[in-house]
Amino acid sequence: MTQPKNKVVIFLGPPGAGKGTQAERLAAEQDLVKISTGDILRDHVQRGTELGQQIKPILDAGQLVPDEILMALIRDRLAEMEGVRVIFDGFPRTRAQAEALDVLLEEMGAPVNHVPLLEVPGELLIERIVERGRQAAARGEAVRSDDTEEVARRRQDVFREQTQPLIDYYGARGHLKRVDGVGSMDEVYARIQDGMK
C-alpha cells in the first residue's frame, strides 16, 4: 500500500501520557518525520545559522522563542521535505500557534489530518511520572528534575490551562480523536491507529 504524499499528525496529551513513545512508533511505522521544536531550535543554535544566532540569547535567558521565529523554523524544516509527512510532538502549544501552523500547512497543500489526544486520569499520570523517577534512580541514572510529584502536579495544571484552547480548536475542525491512554503500550497504540482510520 503506497503512503499518501502528505500526512500531518499532531499529538496532544499531558506530561506522562506516553506521547513521545507513541509518536516515535507511529513515525517509524508510517514513514513520518517526528518534529520536535526543541530539537529544531537546538540544531539551529549548534549549526550557528542566522536563526540560530537570533534564538541563542533567548534560550540562554530561559525565555520562550517568539511564535514568528518558531514558525520560520518549521517552515524551513518542512520546505526541505519532498512530501510533508510529519508528526508534531509538543507543538503547537497555543491557539495562535495552531492557527499559524494551519495557514502554513494550507500553503504547502498539507492540511492537518489527525490530532490524537491521549487521555489518562490525573492521579495515574502523577504515579507514572514519580515511578519513572524511581526507576531511573534504581538504575543509578540521573532523575529528571520534573519527575517529582510536586513538579508533575504543576505541569498537569499548566497543560490543562494551555491545551484546552487547542482541544477546542481542533475539536471544532473535526480533527480531534480522544484516545484512552490507559493500558499497555500496544493497546494504546492500537487505539491511536483505530482513531486515524
CYANA upper distance limits for C-alpha pairs under 8 A (distance plus 0.5 A):
  3 GLN  CA     30 GLN  CA      8.28
  5 LYS  CA     83 GLY  CA      5.69
  5 LYS  CA     84 VAL  CA      7.41
  5 LYS  CA     85 ARG  CA      7.49
  6 ASN  CA     83 GLY  CA      5.87
  6 ASN  CA     84 VAL  CA      5.17
  6 ASN  CA     85 ARG  CA      5.49
  6 ASN  CA    110 ALA  CA      6.13
  7 LYS  CA     32 LEU  CA      8.32
  7 LYS  CA     84 VAL  CA      6.70
  7 LYS  CA     85 ARG  CA      5.01
  7 LYS  CA     86 VAL  CA      6.78
  7 LYS  CA    110 ALA  CA      7.28
  7 LYS  CA    111 PRO  CA      8.35
  7 LYS  CA    112 VAL  CA      7.76
  7 LYS  CA    113 ASN  CA      6.81
  8 VAL  CA     84 VAL  CA      7.58
  8 VAL  CA     85 ARG  CA      6.33
  8 VAL  CA     86 VAL  CA      5.62
  8 VAL  CA     87 ILE  CA      6.49
  8 VAL  CA     88 PHE  CA      8.31
  8 VAL  CA    110 ALA  CA      7.48
  8 VAL  CA    111 PRO  CA      7.28
  8 VAL  CA    112 VAL  CA      5.38
  8 VAL  CA    113 ASN  CA      5.83
  8 VAL  CA    114 HIS  CA      7.22
  9 VAL  CA     86 VAL  CA      6.82
  9 VAL  CA     87 ILE  CA      5.15
  9 VAL  CA     88 PHE  CA      6.79
  9 VAL  CA    112 VAL  CA      6.87
  9 VAL  CA    113 ASN  CA      6.47
  9 VAL  CA    114 HIS  CA      5.37
  9 VAL  CA    115 VAL  CA      6.27
  9 VAL  CA    116 PRO  CA      8.25
 10 ILE  CA     87 ILE  CA      6.15
 10 ILE  CA     88 PHE  CA      5.26
 10 ILE  CA     89 ASP  CA      6.93
 10 ILE  CA     91 PHE  CA      8.05
 10 ILE  CA    112 VAL  CA      8.11
 10 ILE  CA    114 HIS  CA      6.94
 10 ILE  CA    115 VAL  CA      5.30
 10 ILE  CA    116 PRO  CA      7.33
 11 PHE  CA     19 LYS  CA      7.15
 11 PHE  CA     23 ALA  CA      7.66
 11 PHE  CA     87 ILE  CA      7.63
 11 PHE  CA     88 PHE  CA      6.68
 11 PHE  CA     89 ASP  CA      5.92
 11 PHE  CA     90 GLY  CA      7.79
 11 PHE  CA    115 VAL  CA      6.28
 11 PHE  CA    116 PRO  CA      5.95
 11 PHE  CA    117 LEU  CA      6.85
 11 PHE  CA    118 LEU  CA      8.39
 12 LEU  CA     19 LYS  CA      7.74
 12 LEU  CA     89 ASP  CA      7.89
 12 LEU  CA     90 GLY  CA      7.85
 12 LEU  CA    115 VAL  CA      7.45
 12 LEU  CA    116 PRO  CA      6.68
 12 LEU  CA    117 LEU  CA      5.14
 12 LEU  CA    118 LEU  CA      6.86
 13 GLY  CA     17 ALA  CA      6.54
 13 GLY  CA     19 LYS  CA      6.92
 13 GLY  CA    117 LEU  CA      5.83
 13 GLY  CA    118 LEU  CA      5.26
 13 GLY  CA    119 GLU  CA      6.91
 14 PRO  CA    118 LEU  CA      8.01
 14 PRO  CA    119 GLU  CA      8.13
 14 PRO  CA    120 VAL  CA      8.44
 14 PRO  CA    156 GLN  CA      6.94
 14 PRO  CA    159 PHE  CA      6.55
 14 PRO  CA    160 ARG  CA      8.37
 15 PRO  CA    125 LEU  CA      7.99
 15 PRO  CA    152 ALA  CA      8.22
 15 PRO  CA    155 ARG  CA      7.58
 15 PRO  CA    156 GLN  CA      7.38
 15 PRO  CA    159 PHE  CA      8.27
 16 GLY  CA    125 LEU  CA      6.05
 16 GLY  CA    126 ILE  CA      8.13
 16 GLY  CA    128 ARG  CA      6.92
 16 GLY  CA    129 ILE  CA      6.25
 17 ALA  CA    118 LEU  CA      6.84
 17 ALA  CA    119 GLU  CA      7.59
 17 ALA  CA    120 VAL  CA      6.74
 17 ALA  CA    125 LEU  CA      7.06
 17 ALA  CA    181 GLY  CA      7.03
 18 GLY  CA     22 GLN  CA      6.73
 18 GLY  CA    118 LEU  CA      8.41
 18 GLY  CA    181 GLY  CA      8.30
 19 LYS  CA     23 ALA  CA      6.34
 19 LYS  CA     89 ASP  CA      7.90
 19 LYS  CA    118 LEU  CA      7.67
 20 GLY  CA     24 GLU  CA      6.65
 20 GLY  CA     89 ASP  CA      7.42
 21 THR  CA     25 ARG  CA      6.91
 22 GLN  CA     26 LEU  CA      6.64
 22 GLN  CA    185 MET  CA      8.22
 22 GLN  CA    189 TYR  CA      6.98
 23 ALA  CA     27 ALA  CA      6.51
 23 ALA  CA     34 LYS  CA      7.65
 23 ALA  CA     87 ILE  CA      7.41
 23 ALA  CA     89 ASP  CA      7.66
 24 GLU  CA     28 ALA  CA      6.71
 24 GLU  CA     34 LYS  CA      7.33
 25 ARG  CA     29 GLU  CA      6.70
 26 LEU  CA     30 GLN  CA      6.37
 26 LEU  CA     32 LEU  CA      7.98
 27 ALA  CA     31 ASP  CA      6.07
 27 ALA  CA     32 LEU  CA      4.85
 27 ALA  CA     33 VAL  CA      6.46
 27 ALA  CA     34 LYS  CA      6.64
 27 ALA  CA     86 VAL  CA      8.13
 27 ALA  CA     87 ILE  CA      7.35
 28 ALA  CA     32 LEU  CA      7.10
 31 ASP  CA     85 ARG  CA      7.89
 32 LEU  CA     85 ARG  CA      5.45
 32 LEU  CA     86 VAL  CA      5.36
 32 LEU  CA     87 ILE  CA      6.94
 33 VAL  CA     85 ARG  CA      6.71
 33 VAL  CA     86 VAL  CA      5.08
 33 VAL  CA     87 ILE  CA      6.59
 34 LYS  CA     86 VAL  CA      6.23
 34 LYS  CA     87 ILE  CA      5.22
 34 LYS  CA     88 PHE  CA      6.59
 34 LYS  CA     89 ASP  CA      7.54
 35 ILE  CA     39 ASP  CA      8.20
 35 ILE  CA     40 ILE  CA      8.25
 35 ILE  CA     86 VAL  CA      7.17
 35 ILE  CA     87 ILE  CA      6.43
 35 ILE  CA     88 PHE  CA      5.50
 35 ILE  CA     89 ASP  CA      6.81
 36 SER  CA     40 ILE  CA      7.02
 36 SER  CA     88 PHE  CA      6.82
 36 SER  CA     89 ASP  CA      6.07
 36 SER  CA     90 GLY  CA      6.95
 36 SER  CA     91 PHE  CA      7.69
 37 THR  CA     41 LEU  CA      6.58
 37 THR  CA     70 LEU  CA      7.94
 37 THR  CA     74 ILE  CA      8.18
 37 THR  CA     90 GLY  CA      7.86
 37 THR  CA     91 PHE  CA      7.33
 38 GLY  CA     42 ARG  CA      6.72
 39 ASP  CA     43 ASP  CA      6.59
 40 ILE  CA     44 HIS  CA      6.81
 40 ILE  CA     73 LEU  CA      7.70
 41 LEU  CA     45 VAL  CA      6.84
 41 LEU  CA     52 GLY  CA      7.56
 41 LEU  CA     55 ILE  CA      8.08
 41 LEU  CA     73 LEU  CA      8.22
 42 ARG  CA     46 GLN  CA      6.54
 42 ARG  CA     52 GLY  CA      8.46
 43 ASP  CA     47 ARG  CA      6.61
 43 ASP  CA     52 GLY  CA      8.38
 44 HIS  CA     48 GLY  CA      6.48
 44 HIS  CA     49 THR  CA      6.06
 44 HIS  CA     51 LEU  CA      7.10
 44 HIS  CA     52 GLY  CA      4.88
 44 HIS  CA     53 GLN  CA      8.48
 45 VAL  CA     49 THR  CA      7.21
 45 VAL  CA     51 LEU  CA      8.23
 45 VAL  CA     52 GLY  CA      4.54
 45 VAL  CA     53 GLN  CA      6.88
 45 VAL  CA     55 ILE  CA      7.68
 45 VAL  CA     56 LYS  CA      6.47
 46 GLN  CA     52 GLY  CA      7.90
 47 ARG  CA     52 GLY  CA      7.74
 48 GLY  CA     52 GLY  CA      5.81
 48 GLY  CA     53 GLN  CA      6.45
 49 THR  CA     53 GLN  CA      6.67
 50 GLU  CA     54 GLN  CA      7.03
 51 LEU  CA     55 ILE  CA      6.77
 51 LEU  CA     69 ILE  CA      8.18
 51 LEU  CA     73 LEU  CA      8.20
 52 GLY  CA     56 LYS  CA      6.45
 53 GLN  CA     57 PRO  CA      8.08
 54 GLN  CA     58 ILE  CA      8.05
 55 ILE  CA     59 LEU  CA      6.67
 55 ILE  CA     65 VAL  CA      7.26
 56 LYS  CA     60 ASP  CA      6.45
 57 PRO  CA     61 ALA  CA      6.60
 58 ILE  CA     62 GLY  CA      7.01
 58 ILE  CA     63 GLN  CA      5.95
 58 ILE  CA     64 LEU  CA      7.46
 58 ILE  CA     65 VAL  CA      6.92
 59 LEU  CA     63 GLN  CA      6.23
 59 LEU  CA     64 LEU  CA      7.58
 59 LEU  CA     65 VAL  CA      7.71
 65 VAL  CA     69 ILE  CA      7.23
 65 VAL  CA     70 LEU  CA      7.16
 66 PRO  CA     70 LEU  CA      6.96
 67 ASP  CA     71 MET  CA      6.52
 67 ASP  CA     97 GLN  CA      7.16
 68 GLU  CA     72 ALA  CA      6.67
 69 ILE  CA     73 LEU  CA      6.76
 70 LEU  CA     74 ILE  CA      6.77
 71 MET  CA     75 ARG  CA      6.48
 71 MET  CA    100 ALA  CA      7.90
 71 MET  CA    101 LEU  CA      7.73
 72 ALA  CA     76 ASP  CA      6.56
 73 LEU  CA     77 ARG  CA      6.72
 74 ILE  CA     78 LEU  CA      6.58
 75 ARG  CA     79 ALA  CA      6.48
 75 ARG  CA    104 LEU  CA      7.69
 76 ASP  CA     80 GLU  CA      7.25
 77 ARG  CA     81 MET  CA      7.84
 78 LEU  CA     84 VAL  CA      6.94
 84 VAL  CA    110 ALA  CA      6.88
 88 PHE  CA     92 PRO  CA      8.24
 91 PHE  CA     97 GLN  CA      8.40
 92 PRO  CA     97 GLN  CA      5.83
 92 PRO  CA     98 ALA  CA      5.88
 92 PRO  CA    101 LEU  CA      8.15
 93 ARG  CA     97 GLN  CA      7.14
 93 ARG  CA     98 ALA  CA      8.03
 93 ARG  CA    162 GLN  CA      7.19
 93 ARG  CA    163 THR  CA      7.19
 93 ARG  CA    166 LEU  CA      8.02
 94 THR  CA     98 ALA  CA      6.82
 94 THR  CA    162 GLN  CA      6.84
 94 THR  CA    163 THR  CA      7.44
 94 THR  CA    165 PRO  CA      7.71
 94 THR  CA    166 LEU  CA      6.94
 95 ARG  CA     99 GLU  CA      6.65
 95 ARG  CA    165 PRO  CA      6.56
 95 ARG  CA    166 LEU  CA      6.02
 95 ARG  CA    169 TYR  CA      7.56
 96 ALA  CA    100 ALA  CA      6.70
 97 GLN  CA    101 LEU  CA      6.49
 98 ALA  CA    102 ASP  CA      6.63
 98 ALA  CA    166 LEU  CA      7.80
 99 GLU  CA    103 VAL  CA      6.90
100 ALA  CA    104 LEU  CA      6.84
101 LEU  CA    105 LEU  CA      6.55
102 ASP  CA    106 GLU  CA      6.51
102 ASP  CA    111 PRO  CA      7.20
102 ASP  CA    112 VAL  CA      7.75
103 VAL  CA    107 GLU  CA      6.76
104 LEU  CA    108 MET  CA      6.96
105 LEU  CA    109 GLY  CA      6.68
105 LEU  CA    110 ALA  CA      5.55
105 LEU  CA    111 PRO  CA      5.67
105 LEU  CA    112 VAL  CA      7.85
106 GLU  CA    110 ALA  CA      6.25
106 GLU  CA    111 PRO  CA      5.77
112 VAL  CA    175 HIS  CA      8.01
113 ASN  CA    175 HIS  CA      7.05
114 HIS  CA    175 HIS  CA      5.76
114 HIS  CA    176 LEU  CA      7.10
114 HIS  CA    177 LYS  CA      7.93
114 HIS  CA    196 MET  CA      6.85
115 VAL  CA    170 TYR  CA      7.71
115 VAL  CA    175 HIS  CA      5.98
115 VAL  CA    176 LEU  CA      5.21
115 VAL  CA    177 LYS  CA      6.55
116 PRO  CA    176 LEU  CA      6.42
116 PRO  CA    177 LYS  CA      5.32
116 PRO  CA    178 ARG  CA      6.53
116 PRO  CA    179 VAL  CA      6.96
116 PRO  CA    192 ILE  CA      7.18
116 PRO  CA    195 GLY  CA      7.89
116 PRO  CA    196 MET  CA      8.49
117 LEU  CA    176 LEU  CA      7.35
117 LEU  CA    177 LYS  CA      6.49
117 LEU  CA    178 ARG  CA      5.38
117 LEU  CA    179 VAL  CA      6.23
118 LEU  CA    178 ARG  CA      6.88
118 LEU  CA    179 VAL  CA      5.44
118 LEU  CA    180 ASP  CA      6.62
118 LEU  CA    181 GLY  CA      5.64
119 GLU  CA    178 ARG  CA      7.33
119 GLU  CA    179 VAL  CA      6.45
119 GLU  CA    180 ASP  CA      5.76
119 GLU  CA    181 GLY  CA      5.60
119 GLU  CA    182 VAL  CA      8.22
120 VAL  CA    124 LEU  CA      7.31
120 VAL  CA    125 LEU  CA      6.93
120 VAL  CA    180 ASP  CA      7.18
120 VAL  CA    181 GLY  CA      5.68
120 VAL  CA    182 VAL  CA      6.49
121 PRO  CA    125 LEU  CA      6.90
122 GLY  CA    126 ILE  CA      6.91
122 GLY  CA    156 GLN  CA      8.03
123 GLU  CA    127 GLU  CA      6.78
124 LEU  CA    128 ARG  CA      6.64
125 LEU  CA    129 ILE  CA      6.71
126 ILE  CA    130 VAL  CA      6.62
126 ILE  CA    149 GLU  CA      6.74
126 ILE  CA    152 ALA  CA      6.57
126 ILE  CA    153 ARG  CA      7.35
127 GLU  CA    131 GLU  CA      6.43
128 ARG  CA    132 ARG  CA      6.58
129 ILE  CA    133 GLY  CA      6.95
129 ILE  CA    147 ASP  CA      5.96
129 ILE  CA    148 THR  CA      7.66
129 ILE  CA    149 GLU  CA      8.11
129 ILE  CA    152 ALA  CA      7.45
130 VAL  CA    134 ARG  CA      6.80
130 VAL  CA    147 ASP  CA      5.94
130 VAL  CA    148 THR  CA      6.03
130 VAL  CA    149 GLU  CA      6.54
130 VAL  CA    152 ALA  CA      8.48
131 GLU  CA    135 GLN  CA      6.59
132 ARG  CA    136 ALA  CA      6.75
132 ARG  CA    147 ASP  CA      7.41
133 GLY  CA    137 ALA  CA      6.74
133 GLY  CA    143 VAL  CA      5.88
133 GLY  CA    144 ARG  CA      7.27
133 GLY  CA    147 ASP  CA      5.61
133 GLY  CA    148 THR  CA      7.61
134 ARG  CA    138 ALA  CA      6.65
134 ARG  CA    143 VAL  CA      8.34
135 GLN  CA    139 ARG  CA      6.77
136 ALA  CA    140 GLY  CA      6.84
136 ALA  CA    141 GLU  CA      5.53
136 ALA  CA    142 ALA  CA      7.04
136 ALA  CA    143 VAL  CA      6.27
137 ALA  CA    141 GLU  CA      5.98
137 ALA  CA    142 ALA  CA      7.06
137 ALA  CA    143 VAL  CA      6.52
143 VAL  CA    147 ASP  CA      7.26
146 ASP  CA    151 VAL  CA      5.93
146 ASP  CA    152 ALA  CA      6.72
147 ASP  CA    151 VAL  CA      7.53
147 ASP  CA    152 ALA  CA      7.00
148 THR  CA    152 ALA  CA      6.40
149 GLU  CA    153 ARG  CA      6.60
150 GLU  CA    154 ARG  CA      6.91
151 VAL  CA    155 ARG  CA      6.62
152 ALA  CA    156 GLN  CA      6.76
153 ARG  CA    157 ASP  CA      6.98
154 ARG  CA    158 VAL  CA      6.84
155 ARG  CA    159 PHE  CA      6.51
156 GLN  CA    160 ARG  CA      6.73
157 ASP  CA    161 GLU  CA      6.81
158 VAL  CA    162 GLN  CA      6.54
159 PHE  CA    163 THR  CA      6.09
160 ARG  CA    164 GLN  CA      6.33
161 GLU  CA    165 PRO  CA      8.48
162 GLN  CA    166 LEU  CA      8.15
163 THR  CA    167 ILE  CA      6.70
164 GLN  CA    168 ASP  CA      6.71
165 PRO  CA    169 TYR  CA      6.51
166 LEU  CA    170 TYR  CA      6.57
167 ILE  CA    171 GLY  CA      6.24
167 ILE  CA    176 LEU  CA      7.63
168 ASP  CA    172 ALA  CA      6.52
169 TYR  CA    173 ARG  CA      7.16
170 TYR  CA    174 GLY  CA      6.83
170 TYR  CA    175 HIS  CA      5.92
170 TYR  CA    176 LEU  CA      5.89
171 GLY  CA    175 HIS  CA      6.49
171 GLY  CA    176 LEU  CA      5.38
177 LYS  CA    195 GLY  CA      6.55
177 LYS  CA    196 MET  CA      8.44
178 ARG  CA    195 GLY  CA      8.48
179 VAL  CA    188 VAL  CA      8.04
179 VAL  CA    191 ARG  CA      6.86
179 VAL  CA    192 ILE  CA      6.78
179 VAL  CA    195 GLY  CA      7.97
180 ASP  CA    188 VAL  CA      7.35
180 ASP  CA    191 ARG  CA      7.92
181 GLY  CA    188 VAL  CA      6.12
182 VAL  CA    188 VAL  CA      7.39
183 GLY  CA    187 GLU  CA      6.45
183 GLY  CA    188 VAL  CA      6.72
184 SER  CA    188 VAL  CA      6.80
185 MET  CA    189 TYR  CA      6.54
186 ASP  CA    190 ALA  CA      6.62
187 GLU  CA    191 ARG  CA      6.95
188 VAL  CA    192 ILE  CA      6.82
189 TYR  CA    193 GLN  CA      6.79
190 ALA  CA    194 ASP  CA      6.70
191 ARG  CA    195 GLY  CA      6.68
192 ILE  CA    196 MET  CA      6.98
193 GLN  CA    197 LYS  CA      7.23
